[in-house]
Amino acid sequence: MALLGVVFQDFKLLSYTIKENVSNNQEGEEKIVESLGKAGFESDLKILDKGIDTCVYKNFDKSGIEFSGGQLQKLALARTLYKNSSIVILDEPTSALDPISEFEIYKNFNSMVEGNTAIYISHRLSSTRFSDNIAVFDSGEIVEYGHHDELINNDSLYAEMYRTQSQYYI
């Protein structure tokens, strides 16, 4: 358990404070704030009167905040970054983020995981540009493996999927 930090696509947060959700009641407010910043939650945190002591949801505290899906996803990411595991698994960790927030995650990804091994699972192939290696799965098997530049120049499933998605951005 100590080796793995995971953000699932279908994550859960509890009706506790941001601090408790991120750190699981561990000490280190500075580390909590740092993890929130790495996850892109810094500007959101600045406008909260109670800061990291703000409750997520209103179940136990009427002054709690009903955060957006993207904000909740950033909190889940901060929880994993706080743990600082050797292996980080991110399953569609930006699916609820707006395009600008998603770009910031991609841009800062390497500094976010700070040299740890990261497995990034996504159907959004724009996320593959920052990856060292890409494994393409088809019917539960790895059918292609390599760097973006290698895979895009082949007549491959990856190249076909990447071009299909990118045509909407050009």
Backbone torsions as a table, in degrees:
resi	resn	phi	psi	omega
1	MET	NA	-35.8	-178.0
2	ALA	-69.1	-26.8	-178.5
3	LEU	-74.6	-27.1	-172.3
4	LEU	-107.7	135.3	168.2
5	GLY	-122.6	125.3	-172.0
6	VAL	-129.4	136.3	167.8
7	VAL	-117.5	108.5	178.6
8	PHE	-82.4	156.5	175.9
9	GLN	-60.6	-39.1	179.6
10	ASP	-105.2	73.0	-177.1
11	PHE	-85.5	166.1	176.7
12	LYS	-130.1	139.0	169.7
13	LEU	-116.9	154.1	-178.1
14	LEU	-99.6	161.2	179.8
15	SER	-79.6	53.9	177.8
16	TYR	-122.6	-171.1	-179.5
17	THR	-74.2	163.8	174.3
18	ILE	-57.0	-45.4	179.8
19	LYS	-54.5	-47.3	-178.5
20	GLU	-69.4	-37.0	178.8
21	ASN	-67.3	-39.3	-177.0
22	VAL	-78.8	-44.2	-169.9
23	SER	-105.2	-4.4	-176.4
24	ASN	53.8	43.6	177.8
25	ASN	67.1	21.1	175.6
26	GLN	-82.8	163.4	177.5
27	GLU	-78.8	166.5	172.8
28	GLY	108.3	65.8	-179.4
29	GLU	-60.0	-34.6	179.3
30	GLU	-62.4	-42.0	178.6
31	LYS	-67.0	-35.6	177.7
32	ILE	-64.0	-48.6	-179.6
33	VAL	-63.4	-39.4	177.7
34	GLU	-62.6	-43.8	179.3
35	SER	-64.1	-40.2	176.9
36	LEU	-63.2	-40.2	178.0
37	GLY	-63.8	-45.3	178.3
38	LYS	-60.6	-32.9	-179.0
39	ALA	-82.7	-0.5	177.8
40	GLY	86.0	18.1	-177.0
41	PHE	-99.7	3.4	-173.4
42	GLU	-58.2	-48.1	-178.7
43	SER	-67.7	-32.8	176.2
44	ASP	-65.9	-42.0	-178.2
45	LEU	-63.1	-38.4	-176.9
46	LYS	-61.4	-27.0	-176.8
47	ILE	-95.2	0.5	179.6
48	LEU	-88.3	122.6	-179.4
49	ASP	-56.2	-38.9	-177.2
50	LYS	-96.3	3.2	178.9
51	GLY	55.2	-131.7	-177.9
52	ILE	-72.6	-6.9	176.1
53	ASP	-91.1	8.6	176.0
54	THR	-73.3	133.4	177.2
55	CYS	-76.4	141.3	173.0
56	VAL	-90.1	121.7	-176.0
57	TYR	77.8	173.3	-175.7
58	LYS	-114.0	11.6	-176.1
59	ASN	-58.4	-44.2	-176.0
60	PHE	-111.6	-9.3	-177.7
61	ASP	-144.8	113.0	-177.5
62	LYS	-61.9	-20.4	177.9
63	SER	-90.1	5.4	177.8
64	GLY	-62.9	166.1	-176.2
65	ILE	-112.3	134.5	171.3
66	GLU	-92.7	90.3	-177.0
67	PHE	-70.7	158.0	176.1
68	SER	-70.6	166.5	178.0
69	GLY	-58.9	-40.4	178.7
70	GLY	-65.9	-40.7	177.9
71	GLN	-64.9	-41.1	177.9
72	LEU	-63.1	-38.9	179.2
73	GLN	-65.1	-37.2	176.3
74	LYS	-65.2	-37.8	176.8
75	LEU	-64.7	-40.3	177.7
76	ALA	-64.4	-39.5	177.3
77	LEU	-65.6	-42.4	178.3
78	ALA	-59.8	-38.1	178.7
79	ARG	-59.5	-43.8	179.5
80	THR	-69.1	-40.7	179.1
81	LEU	-65.8	-36.5	177.7
82	TYR	-59.6	-39.8	-177.6
83	LYS	-64.9	-30.3	177.5
84	ASN	53.5	51.2	179.8
85	SER	-75.2	157.1	177.9
86	SER	-67.2	-32.3	-179.9
87	ILE	-123.6	122.7	-179.4
88	VAL	-112.6	125.3	178.2
89	ILE	-114.7	121.7	-178.1
90	LEU	-119.5	111.4	-178.8
91	ASP	-102.3	102.4	-178.2
92	GLU	49.8	53.1	-173.8
93	PRO	-74.2	-4.4	-179.9
94	THR	-118.3	13.4	-173.6
95	SER	-61.5	-27.9	-178.9
96	ALA	-101.1	3.4	-177.2
97	LEU	-87.7	151.4	173.0
98	ASP	-72.5	161.4	-175.4
99	PRO	-57.7	-34.5	-179.3
100	ILE	-70.6	-44.0	177.1
101	SER	-64.0	-38.8	178.8
102	GLU	-63.3	-43.4	177.9
103	PHE	-59.6	-41.5	179.5
104	GLU	-62.5	-40.0	177.2
105	ILE	-62.4	-47.3	179.7
106	TYR	-60.6	-46.0	-176.6
107	LYS	-62.4	-36.1	-175.8
108	ASN	-103.0	11.6	-171.8
109	PHE	-58.2	-48.4	-176.6
110	ASN	-61.8	-40.6	178.1
111	SER	-72.4	-25.1	178.5
112	MET	-65.8	-45.2	-177.4
113	VAL	-91.8	-6.2	172.0
114	GLU	42.6	56.7	174.1
115	GLY	80.6	-2.5	176.0
116	ASN	-77.6	162.5	175.9
117	THR	-74.5	129.9	-179.6
118	ALA	-125.5	133.6	173.8
119	ILE	-114.0	118.1	-174.3
120	TYR	-113.1	114.2	-177.5
121	ILE	-103.5	123.2	-177.9
122	SER	-158.4	150.6	171.0
123	HIS	-96.3	-11.4	177.6
124	ARG	-86.4	105.2	-172.7
125	LEU	-74.9	-7.6	173.3
126	SER	-63.6	-23.8	180.0
127	SER	-74.0	-12.9	-175.8
128	THR	-77.1	-16.5	-176.0
129	ARG	-63.4	-28.1	-179.3
130	PHE	-94.4	1.6	-177.1
131	SER	-84.6	141.3	175.6
132	ASP	-69.7	-42.6	179.0
133	ASN	-140.6	151.2	-177.5
134	ILE	-124.7	131.4	173.7
135	ALA	-111.5	123.5	179.3
136	VAL	-101.9	124.4	-179.2
137	PHE	-104.0	142.7	173.5
138	ASP	-143.7	123.9	-178.0
139	SER	53.2	40.3	174.9
140	GLY	80.1	7.0	-179.8
141	GLU	-124.6	148.4	174.4
142	ILE	-75.7	118.5	-179.0
143	VAL	-106.9	-16.4	177.3
144	GLU	-149.3	148.9	179.1
145	TYR	-152.5	131.5	177.5
146	GLY	162.4	-170.0	178.1
147	HIS	-86.2	156.0	-179.3
148	HIS	-49.8	-49.0	-176.3
149	ASP	-61.6	-34.6	177.5
150	GLU	-70.3	-46.6	-174.2
151	LEU	-72.7	-33.8	-176.9
152	ILE	-70.4	-25.3	-177.9
153	ASN	-88.7	2.9	177.6
154	ASN	-104.3	158.3	172.5
155	ASP	-83.2	83.3	-169.5
156	SER	-131.5	168.3	176.3
157	LEU	-60.5	-43.8	179.2
158	TYR	-58.6	-49.4	-178.6
159	ALA	-59.7	-41.8	179.4
160	GLU	-63.8	-45.8	179.9
161	MET	-66.4	-41.3	-179.4
162	TYR	-62.9	-46.5	-179.9
163	ARG	-65.2	-37.4	178.4
164	THR	-61.4	-45.7	179.2
165	GLN	-70.3	-40.8	-173.9
166	SER	-71.4	-20.9	-178.8
167	GLN	-62.2	-23.1	179.4
168	TYR	-82.8	-9.4	-179.8
169	TYR	-105.8	-7.2	-177.4
170	ILE	-97.7	NA	NA
